[in-house]
């Protein structure tokens, strides 16, 4: 029932956006986009996915594991698919990745948790730095209304609290152990969780022996997030939106920050609405803003969703064929 309600809200949000603009104008802008441009941007998205997987591969090496690159890519595909159908804080995808790292790639529960949490902290910390600059730049570009300020502050606060909770969990496991002592849970679960956190602590101590190895991962995250701005700018140029790269980058990062709020699956509706919300004060007509939001969303969400879903379908077909052969 909750999923149905969220789906209805999503449809209503998109309907309101389209109602505010002339639908024919939106379609007209989309029809002018060069298909080769979309193909090129989709290729950039695939490159982004491979770089993200490479980051996972290098972080796994830092904690002492050397998983197969293809298996790691498969794990990320499944995790991405789950992220796409769960509210946009992406907790569902991270839990799935921990499970797959443990069940399919041979990681211990502690190693899998450290890897997933470490990657998330590096990515979000880099994203927070970019968003801090984006918020400052946006405030300088326009005179913000109270609603815009409220949205920016709420999204930034959520991002900061999210990173802080991950840091506390990963860097200060003893504090988590103290919290466990007062939680109203069964003693058996308390012991298991205590041992689990102990494993995380041991793995983390090994990682922190050489902190310099983590620096390239922050640079890699900067490259990954930078590619999102590049893709957005290329799409904007294709739609004849006359804004400089820095303005497109600022709007892109602010929109992704809003899209991370755990409201709707994959941030659907909140992303599109946020994009229009930030483009309108910069003088972009509503129909162009909607066309830009839909095109960028296709490349960075629906295209990725189709690839990950297709990958899952391919794996299931292989399993069925294997069962038929061995039956």
VENDA-V73190 format. One record per residue. SS is DSSP state (alpha for helix, beta for strand, coil for the rest). OMEGA is omega as a letter, one per 20 degrees, with the letter a starting at -180 (999 if undefined). D_FIRST is the distance of its C-alpha to the first C-alpha in Angstrom with 2 decimals. Layout:
ss=SS omega=OMEGA d_first=D_FIRST
ss=SS omega=OMEGA d_first=D_FIRST
This chain:
ss=coil omega=r d_first=0.00
ss=alpha omega=r d_first=3.80
ss=alpha omega=r d_first=5.47
ss=alpha omega=r d_first=5.10
ss=alpha omega=r d_first=6.26
ss=alpha omega=r d_first=8.71
ss=alpha omega=a d_first=9.87
ss=alpha omega=r d_first=10.64
ss=alpha omega=r d_first=12.42
ss=alpha omega=r d_first=14.29
ss=alpha omega=r d_first=15.50
ss=alpha omega=r d_first=16.61
ss=alpha omega=r d_first=18.48
ss=alpha omega=r d_first=20.29
ss=alpha omega=r d_first=21.03
ss=alpha omega=r d_first=22.60
ss=alpha omega=a d_first=24.71
ss=alpha omega=r d_first=25.95
ss=alpha omega=a d_first=26.64
ss=alpha omega=r d_first=28.84
ss=coil omega=r d_first=30.91
ss=coil omega=a d_first=32.69
ss=alpha omega=r d_first=30.69
ss=alpha omega=r d_first=34.02
ss=alpha omega=r d_first=35.38
ss=alpha omega=r d_first=32.50
ss=alpha omega=r d_first=33.05
ss=alpha omega=r d_first=36.79
ss=alpha omega=a d_first=36.57
ss=alpha omega=a d_first=34.44
ss=alpha omega=a d_first=36.97
ss=coil omega=a d_first=39.79
ss=coil omega=r d_first=38.44
ss=coil omega=r d_first=40.65
ss=alpha omega=r d_first=38.76
ss=alpha omega=r d_first=41.07
ss=alpha omega=r d_first=39.84
ss=alpha omega=r d_first=36.19
ss=alpha omega=r d_first=37.48
ss=alpha omega=r d_first=39.42
ss=alpha omega=r d_first=36.57
ss=alpha omega=r d_first=34.34
ss=alpha omega=r d_first=37.27
ss=alpha omega=r d_first=37.30
ss=alpha omega=r d_first=33.63
ss=alpha omega=r d_first=34.57
ss=alpha omega=r d_first=37.47
ss=alpha omega=r d_first=35.19
ss=alpha omega=r d_first=33.00
ss=alpha omega=r d_first=36.25
ss=alpha omega=r d_first=37.58
ss=alpha omega=r d_first=34.44
ss=alpha omega=r d_first=34.89
ss=alpha omega=r d_first=38.57
ss=alpha omega=r d_first=37.71
ss=alpha omega=a d_first=35.68
ss=alpha omega=a d_first=38.70
ss=alpha omega=r d_first=41.15
ss=alpha omega=r d_first=39.13
ss=alpha omega=r d_first=38.90
ss=alpha omega=a d_first=42.70
ss=alpha omega=r d_first=43.09
ss=coil omega=r d_first=41.43
ss=coil omega=r d_first=43.69
ss=coil omega=r d_first=41.60
ss=coil omega=a d_first=42.35
ss=coil omega=r d_first=39.43
ss=coil omega=a d_first=39.83
ss=alpha omega=a d_first=38.87
ss=alpha omega=r d_first=37.13
ss=alpha omega=r d_first=35.10
ss=alpha omega=r d_first=34.09
ss=alpha omega=r d_first=33.12
ss=alpha omega=r d_first=30.97
ss=alpha omega=r d_first=29.24
ss=alpha omega=r d_first=28.61
ss=alpha omega=a d_first=27.26
ss=alpha omega=r d_first=24.61
ss=alpha omega=r d_first=23.85
ss=alpha omega=r d_first=23.66
ss=alpha omega=r d_first=21.17
ss=alpha omega=r d_first=18.83
ss=alpha omega=a d_first=19.51
ss=alpha omega=a d_first=18.55
ss=coil omega=r d_first=14.95
ss=coil omega=r d_first=14.44
ss=beta omega=b d_first=14.88
ss=coil omega=r d_first=18.52
ss=coil omega=r d_first=20.32
ss=coil omega=r d_first=20.32
ss=alpha omega=r d_first=20.30
ss=alpha omega=r d_first=18.47
ss=alpha omega=a d_first=21.33
ss=alpha omega=r d_first=23.97
ss=alpha omega=r d_first=22.89
ss=alpha omega=a d_first=22.93
ss=alpha omega=r d_first=26.39
ss=alpha omega=r d_first=27.71
ss=alpha omega=a d_first=26.68
ss=alpha omega=r d_first=28.33
ss=alpha omega=a d_first=31.40
ss=alpha omega=a d_first=31.90
ss=alpha omega=a d_first=31.22
ss=coil omega=a d_first=32.72
ss=coil omega=r d_first=35.18
ss=coil omega=r d_first=36.72
ss=coil omega=r d_first=35.97
ss=coil omega=r d_first=35.93
ss=alpha omega=r d_first=32.80
ss=alpha omega=r d_first=34.78
ss=alpha omega=a d_first=36.03
ss=alpha omega=a d_first=32.63
ss=alpha omega=r d_first=31.18
ss=alpha omega=a d_first=34.26
ss=alpha omega=a d_first=34.13
ss=alpha omega=a d_first=30.50
ss=alpha omega=a d_first=30.96
ss=alpha omega=r d_first=34.38
ss=alpha omega=a d_first=33.26
ss=alpha omega=r d_first=30.42
ss=alpha omega=a d_first=32.91
ss=alpha omega=a d_first=35.48
ss=alpha omega=a d_first=33.12
ss=alpha omega=r d_first=31.56
ss=alpha omega=r d_first=35.00
ss=alpha omega=r d_first=36.48
ss=alpha omega=r d_first=33.59
ss=alpha omega=r d_first=34.12
ss=alpha omega=r d_first=37.82
ss=alpha omega=a d_first=37.16
ss=alpha omega=r d_first=34.69
ss=alpha omega=r d_first=37.20
ss=alpha omega=a d_first=39.72
ss=alpha omega=r d_first=37.26
ss=alpha omega=r d_first=36.41
ss=alpha omega=a d_first=40.16
ss=alpha omega=a d_first=40.98
ss=alpha omega=r d_first=38.39
ss=alpha omega=r d_first=39.70
ss=alpha omega=a d_first=43.19
ss=alpha omega=a d_first=42.29
ss=coil omega=r d_first=40.94
ss=coil omega=a d_first=40.89
ss=coil omega=r d_first=37.36
ss=coil omega=a d_first=35.69
ss=alpha omega=a d_first=34.09
ss=alpha omega=r d_first=30.52
ss=alpha omega=r d_first=31.48
ss=alpha omega=r d_first=33.07
ss=alpha omega=r d_first=30.04
ss=alpha omega=a d_first=27.77
ss=alpha omega=a d_first=30.45
ss=alpha omega=r d_first=31.02
ss=alpha omega=a d_first=27.37
ss=alpha omega=r d_first=26.84
ss=alpha omega=r d_first=30.19
ss=alpha omega=r d_first=29.56
ss=alpha omega=a d_first=26.29
ss=alpha omega=r d_first=28.22
ss=alpha omega=r d_first=31.15
ss=alpha omega=r d_first=29.17
ss=alpha omega=r d_first=27.36
ss=alpha omega=a d_first=30.78
ss=alpha omega=a d_first=32.36
ss=alpha omega=r d_first=29.92
ss=alpha omega=a d_first=30.54
ss=alpha omega=r d_first=34.28
ss=alpha omega=a d_first=34.38
ss=alpha omega=a d_first=32.60
ss=alpha omega=a d_first=34.95
ss=alpha omega=a d_first=38.20
ss=coil omega=a d_first=38.23
ss=alpha omega=r d_first=37.01
ss=alpha omega=r d_first=39.27
ss=alpha omega=r d_first=37.25
ss=alpha omega=r d_first=34.08
ss=alpha omega=r d_first=36.13
ss=alpha omega=r d_first=37.09
ss=alpha omega=r d_first=33.49
ss=alpha omega=a d_first=32.82
ss=alpha omega=a d_first=35.61
ss=alpha omega=r d_first=33.97
ss=coil omega=a d_first=30.38
ss=coil omega=r d_first=29.48
ss=coil omega=a d_first=28.95
ss=coil omega=a d_first=30.86
ss=alpha omega=r d_first=34.30
ss=alpha omega=r d_first=33.74
ss=alpha omega=r d_first=30.80
ss=alpha omega=a d_first=32.93
ss=alpha omega=r d_first=35.80
ss=alpha omega=r d_first=33.73
ss=alpha omega=r d_first=32.22
ss=alpha omega=r d_first=35.74
ss=alpha omega=r d_first=37.21
ss=alpha omega=r d_first=34.48
ss=alpha omega=r d_first=35.25
ss=alpha omega=r d_first=38.92
ss=alpha omega=r d_first=38.50
ss=alpha omega=a d_first=36.83
ss=alpha omega=r d_first=39.77
ss=alpha omega=r d_first=42.32
ss=alpha omega=a d_first=40.78
ss=alpha omega=r d_first=40.60
ss=alpha omega=r d_first=44.24
ss=alpha omega=a d_first=45.25
ss=alpha omega=a d_first=43.45
ss=alpha omega=r d_first=44.99
ss=alpha omega=r d_first=48.51
ss=alpha omega=a d_first=48.70
ss=coil omega=a d_first=46.59
ss=alpha omega=r d_first=48.32
ss=alpha omega=a d_first=46.37
ss=alpha omega=a d_first=43.20
ss=alpha omega=r d_first=44.78
ss=alpha omega=a d_first=44.56
ss=alpha omega=r d_first=40.81
ss=alpha omega=r d_first=40.42
ss=alpha omega=r d_first=42.56
ss=alpha omega=r d_first=40.44
ss=alpha omega=r d_first=37.27
ss=alpha omega=r d_first=39.21
ss=alpha omega=a d_first=40.02
ss=alpha omega=a d_first=36.40
ss=alpha omega=r d_first=35.16
ss=alpha omega=r d_first=38.29
ss=alpha omega=r d_first=37.38
ss=alpha omega=r d_first=34.14
ss=alpha omega=r d_first=36.39
ss=alpha omega=r d_first=38.80
ss=alpha omega=r d_first=36.16
ss=alpha omega=a d_first=34.95
ss=alpha omega=r d_first=38.60
ss=alpha omega=r d_first=39.44
ss=alpha omega=r d_first=36.54
ss=alpha omega=r d_first=37.63
ss=alpha omega=r d_first=41.17
ss=alpha omega=r d_first=40.05
ss=coil omega=r d_first=38.31
ss=coil omega=r d_first=41.52
ss=coil omega=a d_first=39.99
ss=coil omega=r d_first=43.12
ss=coil omega=r d_first=42.07
ss=coil omega=a d_first=43.81
ss=alpha omega=a d_first=42.26
ss=alpha omega=a d_first=41.88
ss=alpha omega=r d_first=39.84
ss=alpha omega=r d_first=37.46
ss=alpha omega=r d_first=37.19
ss=alpha omega=a d_first=36.47
ss=alpha omega=a d_first=33.68
ss=alpha omega=a d_first=32.18
ss=alpha omega=r d_first=32.13
ss=alpha omega=r d_first=30.79
ss=alpha omega=r d_first=27.93
ss=alpha omega=r d_first=27.07
ss=alpha omega=r d_first=27.20
ss=alpha omega=a d_first=24.62
ss=alpha omega=r d_first=22.47
ss=coil omega=r d_first=22.50
ss=coil omega=a d_first=20.59
ss=coil omega=a d_first=17.29
ss=coil omega=a d_first=15.12
ss=coil omega=r d_first=13.72
ss=beta omega=r d_first=14.06
ss=coil omega=a d_first=17.82
ss=coil omega=a d_first=18.50
ss=coil omega=a d_first=17.77
ss=coil omega=r d_first=18.70
ss=alpha omega=r d_first=20.17
ss=alpha omega=a d_first=22.88
ss=alpha omega=r d_first=23.86
ss=alpha omega=r d_first=23.87
ss=alpha omega=r d_first=25.83
ss=alpha omega=r d_first=28.33
ss=alpha omega=a d_first=29.11
ss=alpha omega=a d_first=29.22
ss=alpha omega=a d_first=32.00
ss=alpha omega=a d_first=33.86
ss=alpha omega=r d_first=34.48
ss=coil omega=r d_first=36.81
ss=coil omega=r d_first=38.81
ss=coil omega=r d_first=39.71
ss=coil omega=r d_first=37.50
ss=coil omega=a d_first=36.57
ss=alpha omega=a d_first=32.88
ss=alpha omega=r d_first=32.96
ss=alpha omega=r d_first=34.57
ss=alpha omega=r d_first=32.16
ss=alpha omega=r d_first=29.14
ss=alpha omega=r d_first=31.00
ss=alpha omega=a d_first=31.81
ss=alpha omega=a d_first=28.27
ss=alpha omega=a d_first=26.95
ss=alpha omega=r d_first=29.90
ss=alpha omega=r d_first=29.73
ss=alpha omega=r d_first=26.00
ss=alpha omega=a d_first=26.75
ss=alpha omega=a d_first=29.46
ss=alpha omega=r d_first=27.91
ss=alpha omega=a d_first=24.28
ss=alpha omega=r d_first=23.80
ss=alpha omega=r d_first=27.20
ss=alpha omega=r d_first=26.56
ss=alpha omega=r d_first=23.14
ss=alpha omega=r d_first=25.00
ss=alpha omega=a d_first=27.80
ss=alpha omega=r d_first=25.73
ss=alpha omega=r d_first=23.58
ss=alpha omega=r d_first=26.89
ss=alpha omega=r d_first=28.40
ss=alpha omega=r d_first=25.73
ss=alpha omega=r d_first=26.23
ss=alpha omega=r d_first=29.98
ss=alpha omega=a d_first=29.85
ss=alpha omega=r d_first=27.93
ss=alpha omega=r d_first=30.49
ss=alpha omega=r d_first=33.27
ss=alpha omega=a d_first=31.95
ss=alpha omega=r d_first=31.79
ss=alpha omega=r d_first=35.29
ss=alpha omega=r d_first=36.63
ss=alpha omega=r d_first=35.41
ss=alpha omega=a d_first=37.09
ss=alpha omega=a d_first=40.30
ss=alpha omega=a d_first=40.47
ss=coil omega=999 d_first=39.51
